[in-house]
Amino acid sequence: DTSVQYMYLPTLRALNALNTHDPAAALQALQAASRYDLAPGGVGVIGRFGALYPLYVRGLAYLAARQPAEAVGEFQRTVDHRSIVLVDPMGAMARLQLARALVLSGDTVKAKSAYHDLLTLWKDADPELPVVKEAKAEYARLP
């Protein structure tokens, strides 16, 4: 099926490449997914899951390759398409990675704004979750 061949498998291959510290191979694996970047993924009971995963993982690969400007672009595209992401937790994680990529690119003003938006979204999240603690600590370290 198209979503498996051109979205899920390339994304899984890219994640495997990232796990072996090979961002170039991850980016190569995701080339097949690029024409389906904005296609909705599989449908779950309460929303779509899997939509925009190639964009998110491509952003992670750009971060691993120390290309923060490109990473910002991928994460921003994910954030900009909330109507596709819906309730998938990857939408919030894309916001976190966007903030991190903005920090690496040197744009602390936009990074602060991205962290603020994320922490507003997570205002009712369990404050003991490691990812929430990390995000708050990263935000606090910004000048």
Secondary structure, DSSP 8 states (H G I E B T S, - for coil): -HHIIIIIHHHHHHHHHHHTT-HHHHHHHGGGGGGGTTS--EE-SSSEESTTHHHHHHHHHHHHTT-HHHHHHHHHHHHHTHHHHTT-THHHHHHHHHHHHHHHHT-HHHHHHHHHHHHHHTTTS-TTSHHHHHHHHHHHH--
